[in-house]
């Protein structure tokens, strides 16, 4: 029942009133001036400044108008995009510099300088998030993300503190085998892997790790058999302390495990290090410096600890005495792994990765 049909609710019969037509939407002015500014009788705005309607050249007025709209559109984005924001700051710096030149307004020049600084800062933030270098010949493709770099340093610290044998050969094997077995406690290894890491010491070191109980080989498989295994029939090793049913020192997924293992293999198997016949301690030092370098290659995280790496911690990881680290820095410089200014003065290892090693930085 309609409300008008109810008793006592009669309405005199009349022709229905005509509904006034909707007003047409206002046409945008040239340059997409915001409606709020139009209602206030103002021109387009950018950075809280009004763009004069008669500003010349016309291209500058249009650019400033569109730039204001672009910044407002960016603020409405559901997620930030630092690369887009840096480009907007670049556009603002150029436009405001021209505006200052045309009008002689010094405050516009100051605004242009601030925009240029903001563009650089924003681009650096974006580069740091993505592990890229801004300066130099171009972006550097990183093998590890920042998060994976953290995982890599956790693995290295575990090896430093928990290696069952003190020598550099054993520590190198423990590092590489840990990365193979990190997720499930088991991993595959071939004779080529073992001999590539340890050359003639491979069989001895593998047997010593098995005798210490750190490593378990399959039944009826000896260390010599493992050295003979081929890629199509690898030997499956077990590291009991990494079995998921036991407390484990770190956790990461399949992709990260593979990435970390590949990263370590690239460092240990580096062609120039092999050419220089770098031994296990030198290769471990290469791994440690890569993992503990900033995006620009400098060693150490800076801050309260200062630049560089504590020599006693470096030595402990590499199976060396602190006073012996310097003799392994030299070969890394000669191989183009560390830059020439590397030194061990003041009980710290200071320096930076050479340019060719930057893709392997741990991104501290």
WOTA-V543785 format. One record per pair of residues at least 4 apart in sequence whose ideal C-beta (glycine too) atoms are under 8 Angstrom apart, sorted by sequence separation. I is the first residue (numbers start at 1). J is the second residue. If there is no record, write none. Layout:
# WOTA-V543785
I;J + I;J
This chain:
# WOTA-V543785
1;5 + 2;6 + 5;9 + 28;32 + 29;33 + 33;37 + 34;38 + 35;39 + 36;40 + 38;42 + 45;49 + 51;55 + 56;60 + 57;61 + 58;62 + 59;63 + 60;64 + 61;65 + 62;66 + 63;67 + 64;68 + 65;69 + 66;70 + 67;71 + 68;72 + 69;73 + 70;74 + 71;75 + 72;76 + 73;77 + 77;81 + 81;85 + 82;86 + 83;87 + 84;88 + 85;89 + 86;90 + 87;91 + 88;92 + 89;93 + 90;94 + 91;95 + 92;96 + 93;97 + 94;98 + 95;99 + 96;100 + 97;101 + 98;102 + 99;103 + 100;104 + 105;109 + 106;110 + 107;111 + 108;112 + 109;113 + 110;114 + 111;115 + 112;116 + 113;117 + 114;118 + 115;119 + 116;120 + 117;121 + 118;122 + 119;123 + 120;124 + 121;125 + 122;126 + 123;127 + 124;128 + 125;129 + 126;130 + 127;131 + 136;140 + 144;148 + 145;149 + 146;150 + 147;151 + 148;152 + 149;153 + 150;154 + 151;155 + 152;156 + 153;157 + 154;158 + 155;159 + 156;160 + 157;161 + 158;162 + 159;163 + 166;170 + 167;171 + 168;172 + 169;173 + 170;174 + 171;175 + 172;176 + 173;177 + 174;178 + 175;179 + 176;180 + 177;181 + 178;182 + 181;185 + 189;193 + 190;194 + 191;195 + 192;196 + 193;197 + 194;198 + 195;199 + 198;202 + 201;205 + 202;206 + 203;207 + 204;208 + 205;209 + 206;210 + 207;211 + 208;212 + 210;214 + 217;221 + 221;225 + 222;226 + 223;227 + 224;228 + 225;229 + 229;233 + 230;234 + 239;243 + 242;246 + 244;248 + 252;256 + 253;257 + 254;258 + 255;259 + 256;260 + 257;261 + 258;262 + 259;263 + 260;264 + 261;265 + 262;266 + 263;267 + 264;268 + 265;269 + 266;270 + 269;273 + 270;274 + 271;275 + 272;276 + 274;278 + 278;282 + 279;283 + 280;284 + 281;285 + 282;286 + 283;287 + 284;288 + 285;289 + 286;290 + 287;291 + 288;292 + 289;293 + 293;297 + 294;298 + 298;302 + 301;305 + 302;306 + 309;313 + 310;314 + 311;315 + 312;316 + 313;317 + 314;318 + 320;324 + 324;328 + 325;329 + 326;330 + 328;332 + 329;333 + 330;334 + 331;335 + 333;337 + 338;342 + 344;348 + 353;357 + 354;358 + 357;361 + 1;6 + 4;9 + 28;33 + 33;38 + 37;42 + 45;50 + 46;51 + 55;60 + 56;61 + 80;85 + 100;105 + 103;108 + 127;132 + 133;138 + 144;149 + 165;170 + 166;171 + 181;186 + 182;187 + 189;194 + 197;202 + 209;214 + 210;215 + 217;222 + 221;226 + 229;234 + 238;243 + 241;246 + 243;248 + 252;257 + 268;273 + 269;274 + 273;278 + 278;283 + 293;298 + 294;299 + 300;305 + 302;307 + 305;310 + 309;314 + 315;320 + 320;325 + 332;337 + 333;338 + 344;349 + 345;350 + 353;358 + 3;9 + 4;10 + 37;43 + 44;50 + 45;51 + 55;61 + 99;105 + 100;106 + 126;132 + 127;133 + 133;139 + 164;170 + 165;171 + 181;187 + 209;215 + 210;216 + 217;223 + 229;235 + 240;246 + 242;248 + 293;299 + 294;300 + 300;306 + 315;321 + 332;338 + 333;339 + 343;349 + 344;350 + 4;11 + 37;44 + 43;50 + 44;51 + 74;81 + 127;134 + 132;139 + 133;140 + 163;170 + 180;187 + 195;202 + 198;205 + 210;217 + 241;248 + 292;299 + 293;300 + 294;301 + 300;307 + 315;322 + 318;325 + 333;340 + 342;349 + 343;350 + 353;360 + 37;45 + 42;50 + 43;51 + 53;61 + 100;108 + 132;140 + 144;152 + 163;171 + 179;187 + 180;188 + 194;202 + 241;249 + 252;260 + 278;286 + 292;300 + 294;302 + 299;307 + 300;308 + 314;322 + 320;328 + 342;350 + 343;351 + 353;361 + 26;35 + 29;38 + 43;52 + 52;61 + 55;64 + 99;108 + 100;109 + 131;140 + 165;174 + 180;189 + 194;203 + 206;215 + 217;226 + 226;235 + 273;282 + 292;301 + 298;307 + 299;308 + 300;309 + 315;324 + 329;338 + 333;342 + 341;350 + 342;351 + 33;43 + 34;44 + 43;53 + 51;61 + 74;84 + 124;134 + 132;142 + 164;174 + 177;187 + 225;235 + 273;283 + 289;299 + 299;309 + 312;322 + 315;325 + 318;328 + 332;342 + 341;351 + 342;352 + 33;44 + 34;45 + 74;85 + 97;108 + 100;111 + 123;134 + 131;142 + 160;171 + 163;174 + 191;202 + 206;217 + 226;237 + 311;322 + 314;325 + 341;352 + 26;38 + 32;44 + 96;108 + 97;109 + 100;112 + 127;139 + 159;171 + 177;189 + 194;206 + 339;351 + 31;44 + 37;50 + 51;64 + 96;109 + 99;112 + 131;144 + 210;223 + 273;286 + 329;342 + 338;351 + 339;352 + 51;65 + 74;88 + 131;145 + 221;235 + 311;325 + 329;343 + 338;352 + 339;353 + 96;111 + 97;112 + 131;146 + 159;174 + 207;222 + 268;283 + 329;344 + 338;353 + 339;354 + 96;112 + 159;175 + 207;223 + 267;283 + 270;286 + 337;353 + 338;354 + 51;68 + 71;88 + 95;112 + 129;146 + 176;193 + 206;223 + 218;235 + 292;309 + 337;354 + 46;64 + 70;88 + 94;112 + 217;235 + 218;236 + 268;286 + 326;344 + 336;354 + 46;65 + 92;111 + 93;112 + 96;115 + 156;175 + 159;178 + 204;223 + 267;286 + 268;287 + 325;344 + 337;356 + 338;357 + 31;51 + 44;64 + 92;112 + 93;113 + 155;175 + 158;178 + 203;223 + 206;226 + 217;237 + 267;287 + 289;309 + 329;349 + 336;356 + 337;357 + 44;65 + 46;67 + 47;68 + 67;88 + 70;91 + 71;92 + 173;194 + 176;197 + 203;224 + 206;227 + 216;237 + 217;238 + 288;309 + 336;357 + 46;68 + 93;115 + 215;237 + 216;238 + 329;351 + 45;68 + 92;115 + 93;116 + 155;178 + 215;238 + 216;239 + 264;287 + 267;290 + 44;68 + 47;71 + 67;91 + 155;179 + 173;197 + 203;227 + 215;239 + 216;240 + 325;349 + 44;69 + 46;71 + 67;92 + 90;115 + 172;197 + 173;198 + 202;227 + 214;239 + 322;347 + 89;115 + 90;116 + 93;119 + 172;198 + 214;240 + 288;314 + 89;116 + 155;182 + 213;240 + 214;241 + 263;290 + 63;91 + 67;95 + 89;118 + 90;119 + 169;198 + 173;202 + 285;314 + 288;317 + 31;61 + 89;119 + 288;318 + 31;62 + 64;95 + 30;62 + 33;65 + 63;95 + 87;119 + 169;201 + 173;205 + 177;209 + 194;226 + 195;227 + 32;65 + 86;119 + 89;122 + 173;206 + 194;227 + 284;317 + 285;318 + 311;344 + 31;65 + 32;66 + 34;68 + 284;318 + 30;65 + 31;66 + 34;69 + 60;95 + 64;99 + 170;205 + 174;209 + 191;226 + 284;319 + 312;347 + 314;349 + 86;122 + 169;205 + 173;209 + 191;227 + 311;347 + 32;69 + 85;122 + 86;123 + 189;226 + 191;228 + 281;318 + 310;347 + 311;348 + 31;69 + 34;72 + 60;98 + 170;208 + 177;215 + 191;229 + 192;230 + 281;319 + 310;348 + 311;349 + 60;99 + 170;209 + 190;229 + 191;230 + 192;231 + 280;319 + 281;320 + 309;348 + 310;349 + 82;122 + 83;123 + 86;126 + 165;205 + 174;214 + 189;229 + 190;230 + 285;325 + 308;348 + 309;349 + 82;123 + 190;231 + 307;348 + 308;349 + 309;350 + 60;102 + 297;339 + 306;348 + 308;350 + 82;125 + 83;126 + 165;208 + 285;328 + 289;332 + 307;350 + 308;351 + 55;99 + 82;126 + 165;209 + 190;234 + 285;329 + 47;92 + 57;102 + 164;209 + 189;234 + 190;235 + 46;92 + 56;102 + 188;234 + 189;235 + 282;328 + 286;332 + 55;102 + 82;129 + 165;212 + 188;235 + 281;328 + 285;332 + 164;212 + 188;236 + 189;237 + 289;337 + 300;348 + 46;95 + 47;96 + 164;213 + 187;236 + 188;237 + 282;331 + 289;338 + 164;214 + 186;236 + 187;237 + 282;332 + 299;349 + 300;350 + 186;237 + 286;337 + 299;350 + 186;238 + 187;239 + 299;351 + 185;238 + 186;239 + 278;331 + 298;351 + 299;352 + 185;239 + 278;332 + 298;352 + 299;353 + 185;240 + 276;331 + 297;352 + 181;237 + 185;241 + 296;352 + 297;353 + 180;237 + 181;238 + 185;242 + 278;335 + 297;354 + 181;239 + 184;242 + 185;243 + 273;331 + 276;334 + 297;355 + 183;242 + 184;243 + 185;244 + 273;332 + 276;335 + 293;352 + 177;237 + 182;242 + 184;244 + 275;335 + 289;349 + 293;353 + 297;357 + 178;239 + 181;242 + 183;244 + 185;246 + 297;358 + 177;239 + 273;335 + 289;351 + 272;335 + 290;353 + 301;364 + 47;111 + 178;242 + 272;336 + 273;337 + 289;353 + 297;361 + 300;364 + 270;335 + 272;337 + 295;361 + 270;337 + 290;357 + 294;361 + 182;250 + 293;361 + 295;363 + 183;252 + 293;362 + 294;363 + 295;364 + 182;252 + 183;253 + 290;360 + 292;362 + 293;363 + 294;364 + 183;254 + 197;268 + 290;361 + 291;362 + 293;364 + 196;268 + 290;362 + 292;364 + 196;269 + 183;257 + 182;257 + 179;257 + 182;260 + 162;241 + 182;261 + 201;280 + 179;260 + 180;261 + 179;261 + 198;280 + 197;280 + 176;261 + 179;264 + 162;249 + 176;264 + 175;264 + 176;265 + 158;249 + 158;250 + 176;268 + 267;360 + 266;360 + 154;249 + 155;250 + 154;250 + 172;268 + 263;360 + 151;250 + 151;252 + 148;252 + 151;256 + 155;260 + 148;256 + 152;260 + 172;280 + 147;256 + 151;260 + 171;280 + 175;284 + 148;259 + 152;263 + 168;279 + 169;280 + 172;283 + 148;260 + 152;264 + 168;280 + 172;284 + 175;287 + 167;280 + 168;281 + 171;284 + 144;259 + 148;263 + 143;259 + 144;260 + 168;284 + 143;262 + 144;263 + 143;263 + 143;266 + 156;287 + 156;288 + 156;291 + 153;291 + 152;291 + 153;292 + 149;291 + 171;317 + 171;318 + 171;319 + 170;319 + 168;318 + 169;319 + 168;319 + 167;319 + 168;320 + 160;313 + 166;319 + 160;316 + 163;319 + 160;317 + 159;317 + 156;317 + 133;295 + 132;295 + 133;296 + 131;295 + 128;295 + 127;295 + 153;362 + 152;362 + 149;361 + 149;362 + 149;363 + 149;364 + 143;359 + 144;360 + 142;359 + 143;360 + 144;361 + 146;363 + 140;358 + 141;359 + 144;362 + 145;363 + 136;355 + 140;359 + 142;361 + 144;363 + 142;363 + 133;358 + 131;361 + 131;363
